[in-house]
Amino acid sequence: MASTLLSVKGLKVSYGGIKAVKGIDFEVLENELVTLIGSNGAGKTTTMKAITGSLDMEAGDIEYLGKSIKGKGAWDLVREGLVMVPEGRGVFTRMTITENLQMGAYIRKDTAGIAKDIERMFELFPRLRERKDQLAGTMSGGEQQMLAMARALMSQPKVLLLDEPSMGLSPIMVDKIFEVVRDVYAQGVTVLLVEQNARRALQIADRGYVMDSGEITMTGVGKDMLDDPKVRAAYLGE
């Protein structure tokens, strides 16, 4: 049986008196692709930020590899293999694509391995190879999303957290992003995906959790949830 890599227990997060996350529990097993879906303002991004240490939790705990990571910052977590691609991408706009990828490997010392992984990223994202000497700030939103994902993979994560990777992208680029998420998962990286495009997320997920008003309201096998009448009515527009 697969071991639990990430476990969220009784997580509560508040913003100035507003309870954004209200004591949720969920887990991500090794070699799983798990998605957290829900409407805007449900608390999904807040949850991701709490996991990666960029938001303080009011109560609860988060365990990674069987140990509490409460209070740890993103820097420490990247070193331990827990890496997030945030909503909004956050690429280094005044650096080239290649320089951005090199920055993704800042915790590594294996020069030959880094060069090999940059080549692997160019194979995974051919668009980046075509623009490798271009400044990241001059790329389209979809290209920047590819770069943000590739940069995160350069740190060789055990668990990759993706926050709304398809937001604001064209349909063609959305197709490409989901194709890459599948490829990354197939190569052995465990993925936690927060996504407003519930249909696409559930199509590729092993398991899904529905989040509503700061609470987990439903969970199940990804493809089974696609056929659930409540999910279809609330999140698939049917």
Residue frames relative to the residue before (quaternion, step in Angstrom):
aa qw qx qy qz dx dy dz
M 1.0000 0.0000 0.0000 0.0000 0.00 0.00 0.00
A 0.5175 -0.6616 0.4490 0.3048 3.57 -0.97 0.90
S 0.4318 -0.6959 0.5133 0.2565 3.54 -1.06 0.79
T 0.5071 -0.6285 0.4958 0.3194 3.56 -1.27 0.45
L 0.2410 -0.7806 0.5613 0.1326 3.59 -0.71 1.06
L 0.8080 0.0935 0.0019 0.5817 3.56 0.93 -0.93
S 0.0137 0.8056 -0.5898 0.0542 3.55 -0.81 1.03
V 0.1491 -0.7747 0.6125 0.0503 3.55 -0.76 1.13
K 0.0405 -0.8372 0.5431 -0.0495 3.58 -0.60 1.19
G 0.8644 -0.0890 0.0300 0.4940 3.56 -0.60 1.17
L 0.2265 0.8260 -0.4912 0.1584 3.57 1.13 0.62
K 0.0172 0.7652 -0.6425 0.0377 3.53 -0.93 1.05
V 0.0234 0.7772 -0.6276 0.0400 3.55 -0.98 0.93
S 0.0708 -0.8025 0.5923 0.0141 3.57 -0.92 0.95
Y 0.1997 -0.7322 0.6376 0.1322 3.51 -1.27 0.63
G 0.8413 -0.2014 0.1302 0.4845 3.59 -0.52 1.12
G 0.7913 -0.3105 0.1513 0.5046 3.55 0.83 1.01
I 0.6384 0.4849 -0.3335 0.4961 3.59 1.25 -0.29
K 0.3026 -0.7602 0.5488 0.1712 3.56 -0.71 1.09
A 0.1804 -0.8293 0.5245 0.0683 3.58 -0.21 1.32
V 0.7708 0.1054 -0.0526 0.6261 3.58 1.12 -0.72
K 0.1834 -0.8655 0.4659 0.0141 3.55 -0.54 1.23
G 0.7919 -0.3428 0.1815 0.4716 3.57 0.66 1.09
I 0.2504 0.8117 -0.4921 0.1904 3.57 0.85 0.95
D 0.1570 -0.7542 0.6311 0.0910 3.53 -1.31 0.52
F 0.2809 0.7273 -0.6108 0.1379 3.56 -1.03 0.81
E 0.1947 -0.7882 0.5734 0.1098 3.56 -1.27 0.30
V 0.2190 -0.7306 0.6322 0.1363 3.50 -1.34 0.46
L 0.2657 -0.7839 0.5461 0.1296 3.56 -0.69 1.13
E 0.6549 -0.4995 0.3918 0.4100 3.54 -1.28 0.37
N 0.8481 0.1024 -0.1246 0.5048 3.57 -1.02 0.94
E 0.4895 0.6156 -0.4596 0.4126 3.56 1.05 0.83
L 0.2021 -0.6887 0.6694 0.1918 3.49 -1.38 0.37
V 0.0216 -0.8097 0.5833 -0.0608 3.55 -0.40 1.30
T 0.1352 -0.7987 0.5812 0.0776 3.56 -0.95 0.84
L 0.2184 -0.7288 0.6392 0.1121 3.52 -1.20 0.77
I 0.0100 -0.8217 0.5686 -0.0368 3.57 -0.40 1.23
G 0.2571 0.7517 -0.5797 0.1811 3.54 -1.27 0.35
S 0.6237 -0.5610 0.3908 0.3789 3.54 -1.24 0.37
N 0.6910 -0.4505 0.3588 0.4369 3.54 -1.31 0.21
G 0.8047 0.2638 -0.1965 0.4942 3.60 -0.89 0.87
A 0.4389 0.7222 -0.4396 0.3041 3.59 1.29 0.15
G 0.5804 -0.5910 0.3714 0.4194 3.58 1.25 -0.46
K 0.3820 0.7635 -0.4551 0.2530 3.57 1.30 0.11
T 0.7044 0.4461 -0.2694 0.4820 3.59 0.77 -1.01
T 0.5984 0.5556 -0.3527 0.4569 3.59 1.06 -0.72
T 0.6367 0.5293 -0.3147 0.4642 3.57 0.99 -0.85
M 0.6643 0.5049 -0.3023 0.4609 3.57 0.90 -0.93
K 0.6619 0.5034 -0.3086 0.4618 3.57 0.96 -0.83
A 0.6313 0.5209 -0.3318 0.4691 3.59 1.06 -0.70
I 0.6274 0.5412 -0.3343 0.4491 3.58 1.00 -0.82
T 0.7722 0.3721 -0.1884 0.4792 3.58 0.88 -0.94
G 0.5978 -0.6478 0.3348 0.3329 3.57 1.23 0.36
S 0.5484 0.6206 -0.4146 0.3771 3.60 1.20 0.17
L 0.7263 0.2374 -0.2146 0.6083 3.58 1.35 0.09
D 0.4283 -0.6922 0.5147 0.2692 3.57 -0.98 0.81
M 0.3329 -0.7263 0.5618 0.2147 3.56 -1.08 0.71
E 0.4660 -0.6768 0.5048 0.2644 3.52 -1.09 0.78
A 0.7795 -0.0874 0.0920 0.6134 3.57 1.07 -0.79
G 0.6535 0.5240 -0.3874 0.3851 3.53 -1.31 0.30
D 0.2831 -0.7414 0.5815 0.1790 3.53 -1.31 -0.17
I 0.1830 -0.7373 0.6371 0.1305 3.53 -1.33 0.41
E 0.1113 -0.7967 0.5930 0.0350 3.54 -0.77 1.07
Y 0.0548 -0.7677 0.6385 0.0059 3.52 -1.05 0.90
L 0.8248 0.0001 -0.0705 0.5611 3.57 -0.72 1.11
G 0.7217 -0.4852 0.2330 0.4353 3.54 1.05 0.87
K 0.7101 0.4014 -0.2580 0.5178 3.59 1.27 0.07
S 0.5456 -0.6190 0.4515 0.3396 3.56 -1.09 0.70
I 0.1492 -0.7758 0.6065 0.0895 3.57 -1.03 0.86
K 0.2712 0.7820 -0.5128 0.2280 3.57 1.24 0.40
G 0.8152 0.2376 -0.1908 0.4925 3.56 -0.81 1.01
K 0.5646 0.5925 -0.3981 0.4144 3.60 1.22 -0.14
G 0.3980 -0.7257 0.5138 0.2257 3.56 -1.08 0.75
A 0.7106 -0.4653 0.3226 0.4178 3.53 -1.32 0.32
W 0.5916 0.5872 -0.3578 0.4210 3.60 1.04 -0.78
D 0.6925 0.4683 -0.2739 0.4755 3.58 0.84 -1.02
L 0.6747 0.5195 -0.3022 0.4284 3.57 0.93 -0.89
V 0.5990 0.5449 -0.3592 0.4640 3.58 1.07 -0.69
R 0.6484 0.5206 -0.3138 0.4584 3.58 0.96 -0.83
E 0.7134 0.4318 -0.2473 0.4934 3.57 1.15 -0.61
G 0.6258 -0.6025 0.3123 0.3845 3.57 1.30 0.13
L 0.5855 0.5318 -0.3844 0.4761 3.60 1.24 0.35
V 0.0632 0.8387 -0.5229 0.1386 3.56 -0.23 1.32
M 0.1551 -0.8026 0.5712 0.0751 3.59 -0.95 0.89
V 0.2290 -0.6896 0.6662 0.1677 3.52 -1.24 0.72
P 0.2685 -0.8235 0.4742 0.1574 3.61 -0.20 1.23
E 0.6103 -0.4897 0.4622 0.4171 3.51 -1.34 0.28
G 0.7607 0.3325 -0.2497 0.4985 3.59 -0.87 0.91
R 0.4751 -0.7525 0.3673 0.2704 3.56 1.40 0.19
G 0.0348 -0.8615 0.5062 0.0195 3.65 0.71 -0.98
V 0.2517 0.7652 -0.5550 0.2074 3.59 0.92 0.83
F 0.5188 -0.5986 0.5003 0.3495 3.57 -1.31 0.34
T 0.2965 -0.8381 0.4310 0.1547 3.54 0.03 1.35
R 0.7328 0.4119 -0.2410 0.4850 3.61 1.08 -0.63
M 0.5936 0.5013 -0.3806 0.5015 3.55 1.26 0.39
T 0.5391 -0.6023 0.4704 0.3540 3.56 -1.20 0.45
I 0.6896 -0.4450 0.3605 0.4433 3.55 -1.32 0.17
T 0.6663 0.5035 -0.3048 0.4578 3.58 0.87 -0.95
E 0.6586 0.5027 -0.3145 0.4632 3.60 0.93 -0.84
N 0.6119 0.5389 -0.3456 0.4645 3.60 1.05 -0.70
L 0.6616 0.4991 -0.3058 0.4688 3.57 0.95 -0.86
Q 0.6312 0.5230 -0.3287 0.4690 3.58 1.02 -0.76
M 0.6317 0.5258 -0.3295 0.4647 3.59 1.05 -0.74
G 0.6094 0.5674 -0.3462 0.4322 3.58 1.11 -0.65
A 0.7168 0.4189 -0.2296 0.5080 3.56 1.21 -0.54
Y 0.2656 0.8252 -0.4764 0.1469 3.60 1.21 0.38
I 0.6676 0.4952 -0.3165 0.4571 3.61 1.12 -0.49
R 0.6524 0.5398 -0.3006 0.4388 3.59 1.26 -0.24
K 0.2653 -0.7661 0.5674 0.1442 3.57 -1.21 0.60
D 0.5696 0.6285 -0.3658 0.3831 3.59 1.28 -0.28
T 0.2709 -0.8250 0.4744 0.1448 3.57 0.19 1.33
A 0.6734 0.4889 -0.3021 0.4649 3.58 0.90 -0.91
G 0.6507 0.5202 -0.3075 0.4598 3.58 1.03 -0.81
I 0.6236 0.5366 -0.3303 0.4628 3.57 1.05 -0.79
A 0.6573 0.5037 -0.3056 0.4698 3.59 0.92 -0.93
K 0.6461 0.5196 -0.3134 0.4630 3.58 1.02 -0.80
D 0.6829 0.4823 -0.2868 0.4677 3.59 1.00 -0.84
I 0.5828 0.5446 -0.3774 0.4704 3.60 1.12 -0.56
E 0.6413 0.5100 -0.3155 0.4787 3.57 0.99 -0.82
R 0.6369 0.5245 -0.3206 0.4653 3.58 1.04 -0.80
M 0.6364 0.5169 -0.3281 0.4693 3.60 1.04 -0.75
F 0.6438 0.5121 -0.3240 0.4671 3.59 1.05 -0.73
E 0.6289 0.5108 -0.3329 0.4824 3.59 1.16 -0.55
L 0.6674 0.4943 -0.2859 0.4779 3.56 1.07 -0.82
F 0.7825 0.1653 -0.0587 0.5974 3.57 1.09 -0.82
P 0.1866 -0.8288 0.5157 0.1112 3.65 0.28 1.19
R 0.5788 0.5980 -0.3721 0.4111 3.59 1.12 -0.63
L 0.6454 0.5277 -0.3216 0.4490 3.58 1.06 -0.72
R 0.6115 0.5447 -0.3565 0.4498 3.59 1.05 -0.70
E 0.6436 0.5402 -0.3161 0.4405 3.56 0.99 -0.90
R 0.7869 0.2933 -0.1287 0.5274 3.58 1.11 -0.70
K 0.2313 0.8502 -0.4621 0.1010 3.59 1.23 0.32
D 0.7400 0.3775 -0.2264 0.5086 3.61 1.12 -0.59
Q 0.4969 0.6566 -0.4129 0.3892 3.57 1.33 0.16
L 0.5155 -0.6188 0.4838 0.3424 3.58 -1.12 0.63
A 0.5430 -0.6614 0.4121 0.3130 3.58 -0.87 0.97
G 0.6397 0.5633 -0.3218 0.4123 3.58 1.08 -0.70
T 0.6638 0.5000 -0.3060 0.4646 3.59 1.22 -0.31
M 0.5519 0.6275 -0.3837 0.3930 3.60 1.30 -0.03
S 0.5844 -0.5593 0.4497 0.3788 3.55 -1.29 0.34
G 0.6914 -0.4795 0.3384 0.4214 3.57 -1.27 0.27
G 0.6620 0.5123 -0.3022 0.4560 3.56 0.98 -0.85
E 0.6500 0.5061 -0.3090 0.4753 3.55 1.02 -0.82
Q 0.6367 0.5164 -0.3245 0.4719 3.58 1.03 -0.74
Q 0.6246 0.5260 -0.3411 0.4658 3.60 1.07 -0.71
M 0.6203 0.5258 -0.3331 0.4772 3.58 1.02 -0.77
L 0.6645 0.5089 -0.2996 0.4580 3.57 0.92 -0.93
A 0.6455 0.5232 -0.3245 0.4520 3.59 0.94 -0.86
M 0.6597 0.4922 -0.3045 0.4795 3.58 1.01 -0.81
A 0.6584 0.5045 -0.3093 0.4650 3.58 0.93 -0.89
R 0.6376 0.5274 -0.3285 0.4554 3.59 0.96 -0.83
A 0.6507 0.5064 -0.3178 0.4680 3.59 0.97 -0.82
L 0.6616 0.5136 -0.3086 0.4509 3.60 0.98 -0.81
M 0.5658 0.6140 -0.3793 0.3987 3.60 1.17 -0.48
S 0.6481 0.5061 -0.3245 0.4674 3.60 1.20 -0.39
Q 0.3887 -0.7527 0.4416 0.2956 3.59 1.38 0.05
P 0.0662 0.8521 -0.5157 0.0593 3.62 0.72 1.05
K 0.4189 -0.6375 0.5778 0.2903 3.53 -1.32 0.44
V 0.7793 0.1113 -0.0384 0.6155 3.56 1.08 -0.87
L 0.1376 -0.7831 0.6043 0.0518 3.55 -0.83 1.05
L 0.1675 -0.7765 0.6037 0.0673 3.57 -0.76 1.12
L 0.0827 -0.8032 0.5900 0.0021 3.57 -0.70 1.12
D 0.1260 -0.8101 0.5714 0.0376 3.57 -0.62 1.15
E 0.8403 -0.1928 0.0655 0.5025 3.55 -0.43 1.33
P 0.0660 0.8528 -0.5167 0.0374 3.65 0.74 0.96
S 0.7227 0.4430 -0.2692 0.4572 3.63 1.08 -0.51
M 0.4166 0.7495 -0.4503 0.2489 3.60 1.26 -0.13
G 0.8624 0.1410 -0.1237 0.4702 3.54 -0.94 1.00
L 0.5695 0.6136 -0.3836 0.3899 3.60 1.23 0.15
S 0.5849 -0.5645 0.4493 0.3706 3.55 -1.27 0.46
P 0.6654 -0.5188 0.3475 0.4090 3.62 -1.16 0.49
I 0.6423 0.5186 -0.3273 0.4598 3.60 0.99 -0.80
M 0.6827 0.4767 -0.2871 0.4735 3.58 0.95 -0.87
V 0.5860 0.5555 -0.3651 0.4633 3.59 1.11 -0.63
D 0.6248 0.5371 -0.3297 0.4610 3.58 0.98 -0.87
K 0.6741 0.5037 -0.2931 0.4538 3.57 0.90 -0.96
I 0.6541 0.5197 -0.3206 0.4464 3.59 0.91 -0.90
F 0.6839 0.4688 -0.2992 0.4723 3.61 0.88 -0.86
E 0.5924 0.5524 -0.3569 0.4654 3.57 1.12 -0.62
V 0.6717 0.4904 -0.2912 0.4728 3.58 0.96 -0.88
V 0.6137 0.5360 -0.3551 0.4583 3.60 0.99 -0.77
R 0.6442 0.5137 -0.3138 0.4718 3.59 0.97 -0.83
D 0.6618 0.5161 -0.3038 0.4509 3.58 0.95 -0.92
V 0.6470 0.5219 -0.3109 0.4608 3.57 0.95 -0.92
Y 0.6516 0.5104 -0.2949 0.4775 3.56 0.99 -0.91
A 0.6590 0.5220 -0.3034 0.4485 3.60 0.96 -0.89
Q 0.6716 0.4924 -0.2878 0.4729 3.58 1.20 -0.54
G 0.6817 -0.5513 0.2684 0.3990 3.57 1.27 0.29
V 0.5294 0.5992 -0.4312 0.4182 3.60 1.24 0.21
T 0.3688 -0.7064 0.5603 0.2260 3.58 -0.86 0.97
V 0.1289 -0.8261 0.5483 0.0172 3.60 -0.85 0.98
L 0.0923 -0.7226 0.6813 0.0722 3.53 -1.16 0.85
L 0.0870 -0.8346 0.5429 -0.0338 3.54 -0.45 1.31
V 0.1261 -0.7409 0.6562 0.0679 3.56 -0.85 1.05
E 0.1326 0.8220 -0.5262 0.1725 3.55 -0.58 1.14
Q 0.3758 -0.7242 0.5360 0.2165 3.55 -0.97 0.93
N 0.6201 0.5001 -0.3418 0.4986 3.58 1.21 -0.47
A 0.1907 -0.8546 0.4746 0.0900 3.54 0.42 1.32
R 0.6359 0.5472 -0.3414 0.4239 3.57 0.92 -0.84
R 0.6998 0.4613 -0.2806 0.4678 3.59 0.78 -1.01
A 0.6477 0.5298 -0.3233 0.4418 3.58 0.98 -0.81
L 0.7001 0.4677 -0.2760 0.4636 3.59 0.87 -0.95
Q 0.5827 0.5927 -0.3698 0.4152 3.59 1.14 -0.54
I 0.7792 0.3287 -0.1764 0.5037 3.60 1.02 -0.72
A 0.5976 0.6126 -0.3530 0.3781 3.61 1.24 -0.30
D 0.4754 -0.6123 0.5454 0.3187 3.55 -1.22 0.59
R 0.7954 -0.0152 0.0483 0.6039 3.55 0.91 -0.97
G 0.1661 -0.7818 0.5928 0.0992 3.52 -1.25 0.50
Y 0.1629 -0.7322 0.6505 0.1193 3.51 -1.31 0.53
V 0.2468 -0.7409 0.6053 0.1541 3.56 -1.01 0.86
M 0.1204 -0.7868 0.6039 0.0415 3.55 -0.86 1.03
D 0.0493 0.7924 -0.6028 0.0788 3.56 -0.87 1.00
S 0.8530 -0.0647 0.0032 0.5179 3.58 -0.79 1.09
G 0.7561 -0.4307 0.2067 0.4473 3.55 0.90 1.00
E 0.6983 0.4217 -0.2655 0.5139 3.58 1.27 0.15
I 0.4224 -0.6357 0.5696 0.3050 3.56 -1.25 0.48
T 0.1241 -0.8417 0.5247 0.0284 3.58 -0.52 1.18
M 0.8036 0.0531 -0.0066 0.5928 3.58 1.21 -0.35
T 0.0198 0.7780 -0.6278 -0.0096 3.55 -1.18 0.56
G 0.2128 0.7822 -0.5679 0.1423 3.55 -1.19 0.48
V 0.6798 -0.4199 0.3836 0.4631 3.53 -1.36 -0.14
G 0.6040 -0.6241 0.3536 0.3474 3.57 -0.84 1.00
K 0.7296 0.4339 -0.2556 0.4627 3.59 0.67 -1.07
D 0.6141 0.5382 -0.3521 0.4573 3.61 1.09 -0.62
M 0.6496 0.5315 -0.3186 0.4405 3.57 1.02 -0.80
L 0.5605 0.5990 -0.3833 0.4244 3.59 1.19 -0.48
D 0.7295 0.4161 -0.2229 0.4950 3.56 1.15 -0.66
D 0.4926 0.6649 -0.4308 0.3600 3.59 1.28 -0.06
P 0.4849 -0.7019 0.4326 0.2916 3.64 -0.65 1.04
K 0.6503 0.5149 -0.3315 0.4495 3.61 0.99 -0.75
V 0.6566 0.4944 -0.3075 0.4794 3.56 0.97 -0.85
R 0.6527 0.5230 -0.3184 0.4461 3.57 0.94 -0.88
A 0.6816 0.4887 -0.2893 0.4615 3.58 0.95 -0.86
A 0.7561 0.4266 -0.2216 0.4441 3.57 0.85 -0.97
Y 0.8462 0.2250 -0.0608 0.4793 3.59 0.90 -0.92
L 0.7234 0.4108 -0.2492 0.4958 3.60 1.22 -0.30
G 0.4769 -0.7164 0.4111 0.3007 3.56 1.29 0.16
E 0.5575 0.6013 -0.3976 0.4118 3.56 1.08 0.70
